[in-house]
Amino acid sequence: MLDDRSERLARARNRYAQRRPKSRELFERASVVLPAGSTRSVLDVNPLPFSVAQAEGARLIDVDGNEYIDFLGDYSAGLLGHDPSPVAAAVRGALERGWSYGGVHVDEIRFAQAVCDRFPSIEQVRFTNSGTEANLMAIQLARHHTGRDTIVVVDAAYHGGLLYFGRGGEALLAPFDFRRIRYNDVDALPDAIDDTVAAVLVEPMMGSAGCIPATSAFLGALRSRCDAAGALLIFDEVMTSRMSVGGVQLRHGVTPDLTTLGKYLAGGMTFGAFGGRADVMAAFDPARGGTLTHGGTFNNNVITMAAGCAGLTEVFTAEVAETLFARGEALRARLNDAGREAGVPFQATGVGSIMALHPQSEPIRRTADLVVPLPLRKLVHLEMLTRGYSFARRGYVTLSLPLEDADLDGFVAALTDMLASVVAPLLARAPAKAQRARG
C-alpha cells in the first residue's frame, strides 16, 4: 500500500507541476534569493507552491490561470475574505492622512476599545505585530508578575515561530524554562503545575497540530490548578478567538488571566495583541507603578489600527461570529458523513469554522493519536487542489465570510469523490498485498 501511495503521489505531483509552468519559473527565481523560495516555511510544498496573481472574496487565481476556492483563508488570517470593502475603505481613508506617525492616534484607541469590548477577559490590551510576538510578551509578563520562570506548555503545540514544541522546533525555540504536558491529560496537572510555574500557555483548540479541541474538563482543571499554584493561565486564541464574541474561552466558561490574539482581527493586516486582567497589565503603566517597557515601531501602525476598527465593528460582528460558528459546525458534520458514506477511514476535527481533515478512523484527542502516513495527507491535498479547492497540506481548513453555500456543497462533493476514487482504491489494495506477502 505504501508503494501504491508513493506512486500515486508522484503522479499527482507531476500533473500538478505540468499545469503550473509560470509558477515553476517564479519558484526557481525565488529560490535563488529566498531559502526554499519563500519566507514562510508552511508554504514549502513539493514540487512547488502555486504563485498567486489575484485574490477576490474567497477566490484565488494563480499566475497560470488556475482558479481555486479558498478554504485556507491565509491560515485563518483571511476570515473576512481577500478584499472586504469596509476594511479597504478604512485603510484608504487612513493613508490619506499620512502614515508612520511615531505617535498615538485615535484609531489606536478605537481598536483597543473594540477588542476590550469584544473579549470579556481582556480588561486592557497591548498591540504587537504578530501572534508570535504576543505570546512572547505574554510569557515575559507572566514571569515578571509572578517572579517565577517556568512556563508549562503542551507537547507539540505551536505558539509562533519561536514557540514551536513539535518535531524540528527545538533549534529555534526561545530560551525559556519550559515544562511540557500532554493535551487533555487532566491527571498530569497536579504534578506539572506547582509553585515554580509562572504560567500555563495553551490553545483551547490545538491549531497547527491538527485542530484538536480541548475538553471542558481539561480547561477547567487548568484554571483550578493555576489558581491553586498561583500561576497565570494564558489562552492562545490567535486562531480561535473567531469562535464567539469572547472566543472559545467564553464557550467553555473558563476565563484566563491573559489572552493572546492575532490573525484575522485586523482584517488581514499584520497584527497581534495580548491582554487580560488590569492588575497584570499594569506592569506596563508607570502611573500605576509599572516598570516594564514594550517597544515596537509598528505596534500601532496606521493600516492595522484602521483595518482592525473596521473589521470588528462593521464586518465581523457578534452576530456574524455566531453564524459562522454554526456554519462551520454543520460543514464538519457533513464532512464526517462523507467519510462514512465513502466507507474509508476519515474524520474532520476542529471547532466551528476551523477544522482539519484526517484520513484515519482512530479517535484523536492529542497529537500522539495522529497515525496517518504523511504521503497520504499530501496526496489528499494535491487531489483537492486538482479539483479546485485550496487548503493546507496538513489538512487544515478555515472558513471565510465570502464563502457561499454552493462553495461548501462543492467542497463536500469534491472530498466525497476524492475519498471514493483515490483513497478507497488505495486502501482496498492493501489487504491483497498483505495476503500475497504471507503466501
N, C-alpha and C positions, 0 to 999 in steps of 0.2 A: 504494500500500500504506500509506503514511503517513496518507492521508486515511481509509482504512478503519480503521486502528488508532485514530486520534483519534475517529472516530465511535463505534466500539465502546467505547472508554474512556469517552466522555461518557455513553453509555447505562448502562454498568456503574456509574459514579459516581451517576447518578440513581437507579438501582434500589437501590443501597447506602443512599443517604440516605433514601429513602422508607421503608425498613424500620427506620429509627432516629430517629424524631421526638423521643424523650426525650433521646437523645444530642445531637441538634442543639440542643435547648433548653439543655442544660448547657454545650455548647460556646459558645453565644452568651453565656451568663452569664460563663463563664470568660474569654472574650476581652476583657471589659471590664477585668478586674483582672490578667490574665496575658497578656503578649505572645504572640500566636499561640495562646492558650488553654491553655498548659501550661508546665512548667518543664523540659522535655526536648525539644530540637529534633527528635530522632528520632521523636517522636510527632506531628509535624506531617503529617497525612495529608489529602489533598484527596479529598472535600469536607470531611470532619471525622473525628476519631478516635471510635471507639465508646467509651463510658464503662462501665467495669467495675463491676458491682454485687456480684459474688460470685465467689470462686475456690476451687476444691477439687481436690486431686490435680493432674491435667493438664487440668482443665476451667475455662473462663471463661464467665460469664453476664453479658451487658450489661444496662443499665437498661431496654432494650426487650424483654428476654426472649430475645434471640438467644443460642444456645449455641455455643461453639467448642471444639474440641480444640486445645490449646495446643502448637504446635510452635515457639514463640518462647522460652518459658521466661525471660521478662524479660531477653532478650539474654544468656542463659547464666547469669544470677544465680539463676534458679529451678530449678537442676538437681535439687534434692531434691523438687520439687513445691511447691504453694502452701500446704500445711499439714502438713508432716511431723510426726507426733506426738512423736517424741523431742525435736525442737527446740522444739516448743510447750511440752512439759513442762519442759524445762530453763529456758526463758525465764520461765515462770510461777514456778518454784522460785526463780530468782534475784530476781525482783521482790518476792517475799515477804520477802526480806532487805533491801529498800531499794535505792535506786539513786543515781546521780550521786555516787559516793563521794568523788572527788577524791583517791584514794589507790590503792595497788596492792592486788590481791586474788588469791585462789587461782585463779580461773578464767582470769585473765590468764596465769598461769604454765602452767597445764594446756594452754591453747590454744597457747601458744608451743612447748611440748614436742611437741604433736601435729603442728604444722607442721614443725618441725625433723626429727622422726622420719619424716615423710612424704616430704620432699624432700631427697635426699642432698646436693644442692649448697648447702643452706641450713644453715649451722652456727649462725647466730644470726639473729634476726628482730626487726623493729620494726613495730608496727601503725600504720595510718593509717585514714582514713575512706572512702577510695575508691582505685580503681586510678590515677586521675589524680594524687592526692597521692603515691602510692607511686612512680610514675615520676618525678615532680618531685624527690622526696627522693633517689632513686637517682642521678639526674643530678648533683645537688649533691654527694652523697657521692663520686661518681667524680671530679668536678672537684677536690674537696678532697684526695682520696687521691693523685691524680697531679700536682697542681699545674698542670694544663692546663685549657683552656677549651673546645675544640672537641668537639662531640658529633656523631657520624655516625648518620644515620637513613635510613630507606628512603623514597623518594619515594611520596607518597600514603598513608603509614602513619597509623594512629590510635593514640595512646597516652594519650588522655584529652582533655577539653575544651580544655586549654591546650597540647596537643601533637598537633595535627592537621595533617598535611602534605599534605592534598589541597586541591582547589579550594575556596576560601572560608575556609580555615583560618588564613590569614595574619594577619587582623585581631586574632585572639585568641591568637596564638602567643606562648608565653613567650619572653622576650628573651635566649635563649642563642645562642651561635655554632654554628649547625647547618651540617653538610655532608651533602648528600643523595647516596644511591646508588640504583641500580636493584635491585629484588628479584631474587634468584637469579642475579645477574651476578657471577660469580667473577672474571672478568678485570679488573674495575674496582677490586678491593680493594687491590692494592698501591699504587696512586696515591692512593686515598681515605683509607687508614688509615696515617698516618705519625706521627712523634714529636711532633706538635702535638695529637694526639687524646687526649682524656680517656677516652672510652668510645664503644662502639657500642651503640645501643639498637635491638633488633629483636624482632619477633614471629616465633616459629618456624612460625607459620601466620598470614598476614595475615587478621585477622578481619573488621572492618567493610569492608575494601577488597575483599571478595569471597571470603573463605575460600580463599586461595591458599596451598598448603603450600610451605614451604621445602624445597629438596633437601638431602640429607645432605652433598653436596659443598659447597654454599653455607655451611651452618652450620659445617662443619669448616674451611673456608677462613677464615671469620670468626674462629674460635678461634685458628688458626695465625697469622693476621695480627695479631690483638690481642697475642698473646704476643710477636711479633717487634717490635712498635711500643711495647710497654709500656703498652698501653691496657687498660681493663677491658671485658669483654663482659657486657652486661646483656640477659637474656632477659625480655621482657614476656610472662609466662604468665598474665595476668589471665583470659584466656578458656581457654587450652589446658592449664592445669595439671590439668584433669579427665581428661586422656588416659591417665594411668597413675599409679601411686603416686609417680612422680617427674616427671610432666608429659611434654611432648613431648621435652624435652631428654634424658630417660632413654631414650626410644625411639630417638633418633638417636645416643646415646652421646656427646653433646657437652655438657660441663659449663661453664656460665657462671660469672663471678665473682660476679654479683648476679642475683637473680630477683625480679621484681615480681609480686604476686598481687592478686586481687580477686574480685568476683562471688560465686560460689556458696559459697565456703569458710566463710562464717558463716551458712549455712543460709537465705540470702535477706535477711539483715540488712545494714545499712550496714557495709562492710568494705573494707580494703585492707591491704597489707603489702609490705615489701621486706626482703630478707635475702640472706645469702651467706657468703662467707669470713669467718672470725672476725677475721682481722687487718685486714680492711677495715671491718667493723662496729665494731671497737674505737674508731673515731673518736667514737662516742657514749658511751664508757665513761671517765669521769675517772680511775678507778683504773688504767687502762692508758695514761694519757696523752692520752686523747681530749679534744678541745676543741669538738666540735660539740654543739649543743643541738637538740632535736627536741620542739617543743610540740604540743599538740592535746588540748583538753579531753575529747574523746570518743574518743581513740585506744583506750583500754581500757574503753570503756563496758560496763556490766554485761550488757546484752542481747546485744551482739555476742560477747563472750567466752563467755558461757554457750551461745549458739546454736552458735558455732564448735566448742566442745568436743563437743557432742552430734552435730553434723553429721559431723565427721571420724571420731569413734570409734564411733558407734552406727549411722550410716546409710551414709555413702559410704566404705566400707572399701576396701582394696586389691583384694579380690576383686570387689566391686561395680564398681569403676572398670574392671577388665579386661572384665567382662561388658558394660558399657555401651559401651566402645570397640568391641568386636566387633559389637555390635548396630548401632551407627552405620555401621560399615564395610559391613555387609550391606545396610542400608537404602539407602546411597548407590549401591551396585551395582544394586539394584532400580530406583532412580530413573533411572539411566543406561540400563538396559534398557528402561524405559518410554518414554524419548525415542526410542530406536532403533525400538521397535515402532510408535510413532506416526508415524515417518518424518519428523520435523521436527527442525530444529536445536535441540539441548538437551543440557545436561550439568549434573551436580551435582559441585561441587568440595568439598574440605574434608579433614578428618582426624577419624576416629572419630565422636563424637556431635555435631560441629558441621559444618555444611555450608551451601552456597549454591546456589541454582537459577539457571542461566544459559540463557536461550533463544538459544543460539548454539552452533555446532559448532567454531569456531576454538579451537585449544588456548589455555589460559590459564596462563601462568607468572608474569605480573606484571600490574599494573593496566592498563597500556597495551594489553593484549590484549583488554580488555573492549570489545566493539563493539556491544552490543545497545542500540537506542534506548530511552530512558527510558520513553516511553509504553507499550511492550510489557511492560516489567517491572511497571509499575503495573497494567496490565490483568491480568496473571497473578496478582498479589497480590489484586486485588478479586474475581476469579473464584474463587479458592480460598477467600476469606472467605465468599463466597456459598454455597460447598459445606460451610462449617462448619469450616474449618481456618485457624488464625491463625499467621502468621509475619511477618517484617519485610517492608516494602515493597520493599526492595532484594533480596529473595530469601533472606535469612539465616534459617537453620533450626537449632534446637538441640533435642536430646532431653532429656527429664527422666525421672527414675526411675519415676514413676507411669504413664507411657505403656504401654499394653498392646499385645500383638501385633495385636489387632483394630484398634487405632488406627493402627498402622503400615500394615496392609493397606489400611485405608480411605484413608489419605493417598496411597498409591501408586495406588489405583484412581481417586481424585478427580483426581490430577495427570494420569493417563493420559487420562481423559475430557476434562479441560480442554485438553490438548495437541491431542487429536483434534478436539474440537468448536469450539474457539476459535482456537488458534494455527494449525493446519493450514489451515483455510479462508482465513485472512488471507494466509498465505504463498502459497497456491495462486493467489490472485487477482492477485498482484504481477506475474507474467510476462505475463499478458494485458494489463494496463495498459501495461506497457513496450512490448509489441508494438503496441498502438494508437498510442502516442506516436510510435514510429518510422514507422508507416504514414502 
